[in-house]
Amino acid sequence: MPPQLLDPRPYFADLPDPRRETRNKLHKPHDIPMRVLCAVLSGVED
């Protein structure tokens, strides 16, 4: 019988969620093309 794994959720319950700070943040118009350019140059395919 394999050992029982402990539930990891209590360990992470007190961590702040950084996504909440930028939830409705608008990106600057030049940020998106720059990210696309960096992705293409680094070989991202999808």
MODELLER restraints for C-alpha pairs under 7 A, 6 or more apart:
rsr = mdl.restraints
at = mdl.atoms
